[in-house]
Amino acid sequence: MPGRRTNLAALAMLAAGVLATTPASAQKKYDPGASDTEIKIGNIMPYSGPASSYGVIGKTEAAFFRMINDQGGINGRRINFISYDDAYSPPKAIEQARKLVESDEFS
């Protein structure tokens, strides 16, 4: 059965080739807003306007992410927390969301 041995050897070589190329294809590729050193988090809050009392939530989130960064970040990555005021106005919220996506490179 030499034919079967040849086929088995060829199959083993093919499997070894596939396994050898797997780490090369596992390169790190992040979405916009993430890298090996940073994670961007975008936020829109009513820091002013009729619902400004809810702005304390955004301030608390910012303090939390500062604490995480002071402790070394998340797996060594620092949090870049970007928060904008929408003044509790839908048109302003749309403008700020567009700014996060287009200018600050979130998606």
Residue frames as a rotation matrix with the C-alpha (Angstrom) as fourth column:
MET 1
0.559 0.829 0.000 0.00
0.829 -0.559 0.000 0.00
0.000 0.000 -1.000 0.00
PRO 2
-0.536 -0.832 -0.143 2.59
0.818 -0.554 0.156 2.61
-0.209 -0.033 0.977 -1.00
GLY 3
-0.426 0.430 0.796 -0.11
0.411 -0.692 0.593 4.91
0.806 0.580 0.118 -2.41
ARG 4
0.661 0.718 -0.219 -1.84
0.480 -0.181 0.858 5.18
0.577 -0.672 -0.464 0.94
ARG 5
0.233 -0.680 -0.695 1.47
0.895 -0.131 0.427 6.02
-0.381 -0.722 0.578 2.69
THR 6
-0.718 -0.492 0.492 2.20
0.672 -0.675 0.305 8.74
0.182 0.549 0.816 0.14
ASN 7
0.003 0.823 0.568 -1.27
0.297 -0.543 0.786 10.22
0.955 0.167 -0.246 0.61
LEU 8
0.741 0.245 -0.625 -0.92
0.645 0.001 0.764 10.09
0.188 -0.969 -0.157 4.39
ALA 9
-0.219 -0.906 -0.362 2.51
0.904 -0.328 0.274 11.78
-0.367 -0.267 0.891 4.22
ALA 10
-0.663 0.031 0.748 1.13
0.474 -0.757 0.451 14.49
0.580 0.653 0.487 1.91
LEU 11
0.433 0.893 0.122 -1.81
0.354 -0.293 0.888 15.06
0.829 -0.341 -0.443 4.25
ALA 12
0.516 -0.329 -0.791 0.53
0.834 -0.015 0.551 15.33
-0.193 -0.944 0.267 7.25
MET 13
-0.613 -0.784 0.102 2.70
0.781 -0.582 0.227 17.87
-0.118 0.218 0.969 5.42
LEU 14
-0.317 0.602 0.733 -0.39
0.340 -0.650 0.680 19.89
0.885 0.465 0.001 4.47
ALA 15
0.713 0.597 -0.366 -1.61
0.517 -0.096 0.851 19.89
0.473 -0.796 -0.377 8.07
ALA 16
0.088 -0.776 -0.625 1.83
0.918 -0.180 0.353 20.99
-0.387 -0.605 0.696 9.31
GLY 17
-0.728 -0.347 0.591 1.83
0.610 -0.720 0.330 23.82
0.311 0.601 0.736 6.78
VAL 18
0.164 0.879 0.448 -1.59
0.299 -0.477 0.826 25.01
0.940 -0.002 -0.341 7.89
LEU 19
0.743 0.095 -0.662 -0.58
0.665 0.001 0.747 24.92
0.072 -0.995 -0.063 11.55
ALA 20
-0.266 -0.940 -0.216 2.64
0.924 -0.312 0.222 26.79
-0.276 -0.141 0.951 10.83
THR 21
-0.699 0.009 0.715 0.82
0.417 -0.807 0.418 29.67
0.581 0.591 0.561 9.09
THR 22
0.309 0.917 -0.251 -1.90
0.764 -0.082 0.641 30.11
0.567 -0.390 -0.726 11.73
PRO 23
0.147 -0.239 -0.960 0.13
0.828 -0.501 0.252 32.37
-0.541 -0.832 0.125 14.09
ALA 24
-0.863 -0.496 0.095 1.02
0.457 -0.687 0.566 34.68
-0.215 0.532 0.819 11.22
SER 25
-0.470 0.762 0.446 -2.64
0.338 -0.311 0.888 35.22
0.815 0.569 -0.111 10.41
ALA 26
0.377 0.613 -0.695 -3.45
0.871 0.020 0.491 35.91
0.315 -0.790 -0.526 14.08
GLN 27
-0.727 -0.650 0.221 -1.91
0.560 -0.748 -0.356 39.39
0.397 -0.135 0.908 14.01
LYS 28
-0.361 0.579 -0.731 -3.60
0.684 -0.369 -0.630 41.99
-0.634 -0.728 -0.262 16.18
LYS 29
-0.771 0.258 0.582 -6.14
0.330 -0.619 0.713 44.08
0.544 0.742 0.392 14.30
TYR 30
-0.600 0.535 -0.595 -8.30
0.591 -0.205 -0.780 46.45
-0.539 -0.820 -0.193 16.28
ASP 31
0.303 0.776 0.554 -11.34
0.927 -0.374 0.016 48.50
0.220 0.509 -0.832 15.37
PRO 32
-0.209 -0.339 0.917 -11.06
0.178 -0.935 -0.306 52.28
0.962 0.099 0.256 15.37
GLY 33
0.488 0.368 0.791 -10.69
-0.613 -0.501 0.611 53.57
0.621 -0.783 -0.020 18.91
ALA 34
0.903 -0.227 0.366 -8.50
-0.158 0.615 0.772 50.72
-0.400 -0.755 0.519 20.16
SER 35
0.424 -0.839 -0.342 -4.80
-0.555 0.057 -0.830 49.98
0.715 0.542 -0.441 20.00
ASP 36
0.118 -0.479 -0.870 -2.18
0.519 0.777 -0.357 48.07
0.847 -0.409 0.340 21.94
THR 37
-0.785 -0.563 -0.258 -1.82
0.527 -0.390 -0.755 51.02
0.325 -0.729 0.603 24.32
GLU 38
-0.883 0.462 -0.085 -5.20
-0.380 -0.809 -0.449 52.78
-0.276 -0.364 0.890 24.40
ILE 39
-0.506 0.841 0.192 -8.95
0.860 0.472 0.196 52.20
0.074 0.264 -0.962 24.44
LYS 40
-0.951 0.241 0.194 -11.13
-0.223 -0.969 0.110 55.17
0.214 0.061 0.975 23.48
ILE 41
-0.428 0.880 -0.206 -14.56
0.898 0.388 -0.208 55.47
-0.103 -0.274 -0.956 25.04
GLY 42
-0.849 0.190 0.493 -16.94
0.043 -0.905 0.423 58.17
0.527 0.381 0.760 23.82
ASN 43
-0.412 0.707 -0.575 -19.76
0.888 0.169 -0.428 59.64
-0.205 -0.687 -0.697 25.85
ILE 44
-0.615 0.336 0.714 -22.43
0.089 -0.870 0.486 62.30
0.784 0.362 0.505 25.41
MET 45
-0.382 0.415 -0.826 -24.01
0.924 0.179 -0.338 63.78
0.007 -0.892 -0.451 28.54
PRO 46
0.443 0.555 0.704 -26.22
0.465 -0.814 0.348 66.76
0.766 0.173 -0.619 29.43
TYR 47
-0.405 -0.674 -0.618 -23.63
0.901 -0.182 -0.393 68.72
0.153 -0.716 0.681 31.42
SER 48
-0.935 0.210 -0.286 -25.72
-0.133 -0.955 -0.265 71.85
-0.329 -0.210 0.921 30.83
GLY 49
-0.613 0.772 -0.167 -29.35
-0.334 -0.062 0.940 72.55
0.716 0.632 0.296 30.00
PRO 50
0.167 0.840 0.517 -32.55
-0.860 -0.132 0.493 71.41
0.483 -0.527 0.700 31.70
ALA 51
0.947 0.163 -0.278 -31.22
-0.042 0.918 0.395 67.93
0.320 -0.362 0.876 32.58
SER 52
0.196 -0.966 0.168 -27.79
-0.512 -0.247 -0.823 69.05
0.836 0.076 -0.543 33.75
SER 53
0.310 -0.058 0.949 -28.26
-0.924 0.215 0.315 67.23
-0.222 -0.975 0.013 37.05
TYR 54
0.960 0.034 0.279 -27.60
0.021 0.981 -0.193 64.01
-0.281 0.191 0.941 35.10
GLY 55
0.615 -0.787 -0.042 -24.17
-0.400 -0.265 -0.878 65.37
0.680 0.557 -0.477 34.16
VAL 56
0.217 -0.517 0.828 -22.90
-0.946 0.096 0.308 64.01
-0.239 -0.850 -0.469 37.47
ILE 57
0.825 0.095 0.556 -23.13
-0.010 0.988 -0.155 60.55
-0.565 0.122 0.816 35.87
GLY 58
0.824 -0.541 0.171 -20.59
0.215 0.019 -0.976 61.57
0.525 0.841 0.132 33.21
LYS 59
0.293 -0.726 0.623 -18.32
-0.792 -0.549 -0.266 63.10
0.535 -0.415 -0.736 35.86
THR 60
0.456 -0.063 0.888 -18.51
-0.669 0.634 0.388 59.88
-0.587 -0.771 0.247 37.88
GLU 61
0.942 -0.116 0.314 -17.66
0.284 0.774 -0.566 57.82
-0.178 0.622 0.762 34.81
ALA 62
0.601 -0.758 0.255 -14.66
-0.199 -0.451 -0.870 60.07
0.774 0.472 -0.422 34.11
ALA 63
0.217 -0.497 0.841 -13.46
-0.975 -0.151 0.162 59.63
0.046 -0.855 -0.517 37.70
PHE 64
0.723 0.112 0.682 -13.85
-0.256 0.960 0.114 55.86
-0.642 -0.257 0.723 37.43
PHE 65
0.894 -0.397 0.208 -11.77
0.369 0.392 -0.843 55.70
0.253 0.830 0.497 34.24
ARG 66
0.378 -0.784 0.493 -9.10
-0.639 -0.606 -0.474 57.93
0.670 -0.135 -0.730 35.83
MET 67
0.373 -0.182 0.910 -8.96
-0.814 0.406 0.415 55.43
-0.445 -0.895 0.003 38.72
ILE 68
0.898 -0.027 0.440 -8.59
0.196 0.918 -0.345 52.52
-0.395 0.396 0.829 36.25
ASN 69
0.709 -0.668 0.223 -5.76
0.067 -0.251 -0.966 54.39
0.702 0.700 -0.134 34.47
ASP 70
0.303 -0.595 0.745 -4.05
-0.897 -0.441 0.012 55.14
0.321 -0.672 -0.667 37.81
GLN 71
0.416 -0.081 0.906 -4.08
-0.529 0.789 0.313 51.41
-0.740 -0.609 0.285 38.52
GLY 72
-0.563 -0.783 0.265 -2.40
-0.185 0.432 0.883 50.57
-0.806 0.447 -0.388 35.21
GLY 73
-0.387 0.478 -0.788 -5.36
-0.921 -0.233 0.311 50.51
-0.035 0.847 0.531 32.83
ILE 74
0.653 0.623 0.430 -6.96
-0.523 0.782 -0.339 47.41
-0.548 -0.003 0.837 31.37
ASN 75
0.708 -0.503 0.495 -4.31
0.599 0.799 -0.045 44.83
-0.373 0.328 0.868 30.50
GLY 76
-0.305 -0.932 -0.197 -1.85
0.725 -0.361 0.586 47.71
-0.617 0.036 0.786 30.25
ARG 77
-0.441 0.216 0.871 -4.08
0.722 -0.491 0.487 49.82
0.533 0.844 0.060 28.01
ARG 78
-0.889 0.126 -0.441 -5.06
0.198 -0.762 -0.617 53.30
-0.414 -0.635 0.652 29.15
ILE 79
0.028 0.963 0.267 -8.67
0.971 0.037 -0.234 54.48
-0.235 0.266 -0.935 28.85
ASN 80
-0.980 -0.197 0.028 -9.13
0.196 -0.932 0.304 57.65
-0.033 0.304 0.952 26.83
PHE 81
-0.188 0.969 -0.162 -12.57
0.917 0.114 -0.383 58.80
-0.352 -0.221 -0.910 27.99
ILE 82
-0.980 -0.058 0.188 -13.97
0.143 -0.867 0.478 61.54
0.135 0.496 0.858 25.76
SER 83
-0.241 0.931 -0.274 -17.21
0.920 0.130 -0.369 63.12
-0.308 -0.341 -0.888 26.94
TYR 84
-0.892 0.005 0.451 -19.17
0.235 -0.848 0.475 65.90
0.385 0.530 0.756 25.25
ASP 85
-0.650 0.688 -0.324 -22.03
0.091 -0.353 -0.931 68.08
-0.755 -0.635 0.167 26.43
ASP 86
-0.704 0.480 0.523 -25.26
0.647 0.132 0.750 67.84
0.291 0.867 -0.404 24.44
ALA 87
-0.945 0.306 0.115 -27.13
-0.326 -0.865 -0.381 70.39
-0.017 -0.397 0.917 26.63
TYR 88
-0.520 0.766 0.378 -30.09
0.313 0.583 -0.750 67.96
-0.795 -0.272 -0.543 26.55
SER 89
0.178 0.492 -0.852 -30.77
-0.680 -0.564 -0.468 69.00
-0.711 0.663 0.234 22.95
PRO 90
0.585 0.102 0.804 -31.33
0.296 0.896 -0.329 66.35
-0.755 0.431 0.494 20.24
PRO 91
0.951 -0.283 0.124 -29.70
0.043 -0.278 -0.960 68.42
0.306 0.918 -0.252 17.45
LYS 92
0.361 -0.853 0.376 -26.67
-0.920 -0.392 -0.006 69.05
0.152 -0.344 -0.927 19.69
ALA 93
0.296 -0.204 0.933 -26.54
-0.411 0.855 0.317 65.32
-0.862 -0.478 0.169 20.57
ILE 94
0.879 0.044 0.474 -26.44
0.385 0.520 -0.763 64.43
-0.280 0.853 0.440 16.87
GLU 95
0.763 -0.629 0.147 -23.67
-0.397 -0.636 -0.662 66.98
0.509 0.447 -0.735 16.32
GLN 96
0.195 -0.707 0.680 -21.63
-0.950 0.037 0.311 65.57
-0.245 -0.706 -0.664 19.22
ALA 97
0.517 0.033 0.855 -22.14
-0.013 0.999 -0.030 61.96
-0.856 0.004 0.518 18.08
ARG 98
0.955 -0.182 0.235 -20.98
0.242 0.019 -0.970 62.93
0.172 0.983 0.062 14.60
LYS 99
0.518 -0.799 0.305 -17.93
-0.780 -0.588 -0.216 64.60
0.352 -0.126 -0.928 16.16
LEU 100
0.256 -0.401 0.880 -17.07
-0.624 0.626 0.467 61.40
-0.738 -0.669 -0.090 18.08
VAL 101
0.661 0.072 0.747 -17.33
0.351 0.850 -0.393 59.27
-0.663 0.522 0.536 14.95
GLU 102
0.871 -0.232 0.433 -15.69
0.383 -0.232 -0.894 61.56
0.308 0.945 -0.113 12.43
SER 103
0.542 -0.674 0.502 -13.16
-0.561 -0.735 -0.382 63.61
0.626 -0.075 -0.776 14.40
ASP 104
0.124 -0.468 0.875 -12.30
-0.957 0.177 0.230 61.31
-0.263 -0.866 -0.426 17.29
GLU 105
-0.383 -0.327 -0.864 -12.34
-0.759 0.644 0.093 58.17
0.526 0.692 -0.495 15.09
PHE 106
-0.554 0.367 0.747 -14.92
-0.402 0.668 -0.627 56.07
-0.729 -0.648 -0.223 16.88
SER 107
-0.682 0.434 -0.588 -17.15
-0.553 0.220 0.804 53.68
0.479 0.873 0.090 15.05
